[in-house]
Amino acid sequence: MSESEVFGRVLIAFDLSPHSLTALEAAVEVAALFDAELLGVFVEDVDLLRLADLGFASEIRSFSATIQPLDAERMRLQLRAAAERARRTLAVSAERARVPWSFHVARGPVAAAVMEKVGGRDLISLGRLGWSALGRAGLGRTARMILGAAQVSALVLRQGGWAVAPLCALYDGSKAARRGLDVAARLARRETPTVVVVAGDDRAAERLEHEAAELLRSRGVRARFRRLVGVDRKTVLAAVRAGAPGLIVLPAEAGEDLGDFLAEAETPVLVVRDVE
C-alpha cells in the first residue's frame, strides 16, 4: 500500500462547535500528510427542523438567556448561514494547506447523513462531543452512532487542539493493525513511537514484535516496544490509555464497540479499520 492509498478522503462533519473546529484542524493536517482529499459535510439536522415545524419547541438565546419560540423559518435561515460559514472555514484551511477539498450540505439524521458520504478507505475526523453532547466526560451520541455503524477509520479528538507525539500504536498482527502501523509510520515523522504488542504467549509476542519492527524499518521508522501477553482486550485498552500518549493508533475489527474506551480516553484516538 502506498502512502497516497492509505486514506482516499478525510471527512469532517460540521456543526461549528469548538469540537468540530478542532476536528477540522486535524483533518486538514492528516489530509495533507496522506495526499488525501478533504470532504466537508454540513448536516441540517432533520430532527431539529421537525421540532421547529411542530411549533411548541423553544430555544434559549445564548447571549440574552431569554426563551423564544423555535421558529421554523428562522431555523432554516440560521442553518443556511451556518453552512456557508462552515464552507468558508473549510476553504480557507484547505487552501492554506494546499489540500483539495469539496463541501456538501445534507439533510437528515446527522449520523445517517454522514455515513452516506463515506467509503471503506475514508477517514472521519470527529470531535468527541459536538452534536448531542453528553457532558465533558462523555462521548457524543452522534459520534457513538457513527463509530458503531460506519466501517471506516475515525480520528476522535478532544477540544483544545491535538498533538501526535508521543504516539502509541497497538499491534496484534491483524490486517487492521498492519494498516495502523502504516498510518503510525507516516504520522510519527522524526519521532520514536511506542508500539504495544499484544499476543497470547511469549513466542507469538516475539514474532509479532519482529514483524512490526520490520514493517516500520521499511518506512524509515524506529520504535520502542512493549509486550502485553495473555491479557484480555479490556486490560489491553486500559494499559494503552494509562500510558497517556499524545495519540493512540488503535486497530479495530468489524463490529467492535469502542465507545466506552473512547469516552474515557484523555488523548486523541485514531481508530484504524481494515479495508478489503
C-alpha positions in Angstrom: 0.0 0.0 0.0 1.5 3.3 -1.0 1.2 6.4 1.3 -1.2 8.0 -1.1 -3.5 5.0 -0.9 -3.8 4.9 2.9 -6.8 7.2 3.1 -8.9 8.2 0.0 -10.7 11.1 1.6 -10.7 12.7 5.1 -14.3 13.7 6.0 -15.1 16.4 8.5 -18.7 16.8 9.6 -19.5 20.4 10.7 -21.7 21.8 13.5 -19.4 24.8 14.2 -18.9 23.8 17.8 -15.4 24.1 19.2 -15.2 20.3 18.8 -15.8 20.3 15.1 -13.3 23.1 14.6 -10.7 21.0 16.4 -11.6 18.1 14.1 -11.2 20.4 11.1 -7.6 21.4 12.2 -6.7 17.7 12.5 -8.5 16.7 9.3 -6.5 19.3 7.2 -3.2 18.1 8.7 -4.0 14.4 8.1 -5.2 15.1 4.5 -2.0 16.9 3.7 0.2 14.1 5.2 -1.6 11.4 3.2 -2.3 13.3 0.0 -6.0 12.8 0.5 -9.0 14.9 -0.5 -10.7 16.8 2.3 -14.5 16.5 2.3 -16.6 18.8 4.4 -20.2 17.9 5.2 -22.7 20.2 6.9 -25.8 18.4 8.1 -29.1 20.2 8.5 -30.4 18.1 11.4 -33.9 16.9 10.3 -34.9 16.2 13.9 -34.3 19.9 14.8 -36.3 21.1 11.8 -39.2 18.8 12.7 -39.3 20.3 16.3 -39.4 23.8 14.8 -42.2 22.8 12.5 -44.3 21.5 15.4 -44.5 25.0 16.8 -44.3 24.3 20.5 -40.5 23.9 20.9 -38.4 26.8 22.4 -34.8 28.0 22.2 -32.7 29.7 24.8 -30.7 32.6 23.3 -27.1 32.2 24.4 -26.4 36.0 24.8 -29.6 37.2 26.4 -30.6 34.0 28.2 -34.2 34.7 27.0 -36.5 31.9 25.9 -38.2 32.3 22.5 -40.4 30.0 20.4 -38.4 27.9 17.9 -39.4 29.4 14.6 -39.1 27.0 11.7 -38.2 29.7 9.0 -35.7 31.4 11.2 -34.1 28.0 12.0 -33.8 27.3 8.2 -32.1 30.6 7.7 -29.7 30.0 10.6 -28.8 26.6 9.2 -28.2 28.1 5.8 -25.9 30.8 7.2 -24.1 28.3 9.4 -23.5 26.1 6.3 -21.9 29.0 4.5 -19.7 29.8 7.4 -18.6 26.2 7.5 -17.8 26.2 3.8 -15.7 29.4 4.1 -13.8 28.0 7.1 -13.1 24.8 5.2 -12.0 26.6 2.1 -9.5 28.8 3.9 -8.0 26.0 5.9 -7.7 23.6 3.0 -6.3 26.2 0.5 -3.7 27.3 3.1 -2.5 23.7 3.3 -2.9 23.1 -0.4 -5.3 20.3 0.1 -8.0 19.5 -2.5 -11.4 19.9 -1.0 -15.1 19.7 -1.6 -18.2 20.7 0.5 -21.7 19.3 0.7 -24.8 20.2 2.6 -27.0 17.2 3.6 -30.3 16.9 5.4 -31.4 14.1 7.6 -30.5 12.5 10.9 -26.9 13.5 11.4 -25.2 10.1 11.8 -27.1 8.7 8.7 -26.2 11.7 6.6 -22.5 11.4 7.5 -22.4 7.7 6.9 -23.9 8.0 3.4 -20.8 10.1 2.4 -18.0 7.7 3.4 -16.4 4.7 1.9 -14.0 2.0 3.2 -10.8 3.9 2.6 -12.0 7.2 4.1 -11.2 8.6 7.5 -13.8 10.6 9.6 -12.4 13.3 11.8 -14.7 13.7 14.8 -14.9 15.9 17.9 -15.7 13.8 21.0 -18.8 15.9 21.7 -20.3 18.2 19.1 -23.9 17.3 18.4 -25.9 15.8 21.3 -23.1 16.3 23.8 -23.4 14.3 27.0 -21.0 16.4 29.1 -17.3 16.7 29.5 -16.7 13.0 30.3 -18.9 11.6 27.7 -18.8 10.7 24.0 -21.4 12.5 21.9 -24.4 10.3 20.9 -23.9 11.1 17.3 -20.2 10.2 17.4 -21.1 6.9 19.1 -23.6 6.1 16.3 -21.1 6.9 13.5 -18.3 4.9 15.1 -20.7 1.9 15.7 -22.2 1.8 12.2 -19.6 3.2 9.8 -16.9 0.6 8.9 -14.3 3.3 8.2 -11.4 4.6 10.2 -12.0 7.5 12.5 -10.0 10.2 14.3 -11.7 11.1 17.6 -10.4 14.3 19.2 -10.7 16.3 22.4 -11.4 20.0 22.4 -8.4 22.3 22.6 -6.2 21.1 19.7 -4.4 17.8 19.1 -0.9 16.6 19.2 0.6 13.5 17.6 3.7 13.0 19.8 4.3 10.9 21.8 2.5 8.4 19.5 1.4 4.9 20.7 0.2 2.2 18.3 -1.3 -1.2 19.3 -0.2 -4.2 17.2 -1.8 -7.6 17.3 -0.9 -8.9 13.8 -4.3 -8.3 12.4 -4.9 -6.6 9.0 -6.2 -3.6 10.7 -3.1 -3.4 13.0 -0.8 -3.6 9.9 -2.7 -0.8 8.3 -2.4 1.1 11.6 1.3 0.8 11.6 1.4 2.2 8.0 -0.5 5.2 9.4 1.6 5.5 12.5 4.8 5.4 10.5 3.7 8.4 8.4 2.4 10.3 11.4 5.5 9.7 13.5 7.8 11.6 11.2 11.0 12.1 13.2 9.5 10.9 16.5 10.1 7.5 18.0 6.7 5.9 18.5 5.8 3.2 21.1 4.3 0.0 19.8 2.3 -2.1 22.2 2.5 -5.8 21.0 -0.5 -7.9 22.1 -0.2 -11.7 21.9 -1.4 -14.9 23.5 2.1 -16.2 24.5 5.7 -15.1 24.6 6.6 -16.8 21.3 3.8 -15.1 19.5 4.8 -11.8 21.1 8.4 -12.1 19.9 7.2 -12.9 16.4 4.8 -10.0 16.2 7.4 -7.6 17.6 9.9 -8.6 14.9 7.1 -8.3 12.3 6.2 -4.8 13.4 9.8 -3.7 13.7 10.5 -4.8 10.1 7.4 -3.1 8.8 8.3 0.2 10.5 12.0 -0.1 9.5 11.0 -0.4 5.8 9.4 3.0 6.3 12.4 4.5 8.0 10.9 4.5 11.5 12.4 3.0 14.7 10.1 2.3 17.6 10.1 1.4 21.3 8.3 -1.9 22.0 6.2 -3.1 25.0 4.6 -6.5 25.2 1.2 -7.5 26.7 0.9 -11.2 26.9 -2.1 -13.3 27.7 -4.4 -10.4 28.7 -7.9 -9.6 27.6 -8.9 -6.7 25.3 -10.3 -4.6 28.1 -7.0 -4.9 30.0 -5.0 -4.0 26.8 -7.1 -0.9 26.3 -6.7 0.2 29.9 -2.9 -0.2 29.7 -2.7 1.8 26.5 -4.9 4.6 27.9 -2.8 4.7 31.1 0.3 5.4 29.1 -1.1 8.9 28.3 0.4 9.2 24.8 -0.2 12.2 22.5 -2.1 10.0 20.0 -3.3 6.4 20.2 -3.4 4.4 16.9 -5.8 1.6 17.6 -6.8 -1.3 15.2 -10.5 -2.2 15.3 -12.2 -5.3 14.0 -15.6 -5.1 12.3 -18.4 -4.7 14.8 -16.1 -3.9 17.7 -17.6 -1.4 20.2 -15.0 1.1 21.3 -17.4 3.7 22.7 -16.5 3.3 26.3 -12.8 3.4 25.6 -13.1 6.5 23.5 -15.3 8.2 26.1 -12.7 7.6 28.8 -9.5 8.4 26.7 -7.8 11.6 27.7 -5.9 11.8 24.3 -6.9 11.7 20.6 -7.5 8.2 19.3 -7.2 7.1 15.7 -9.3 4.0 15.1 -8.0 2.2 12.0 -10.1 -0.4 10.3 -9.1 -2.9 7.6 -10.3 -2.4 4.1 -10.8 -5.2 1.6 
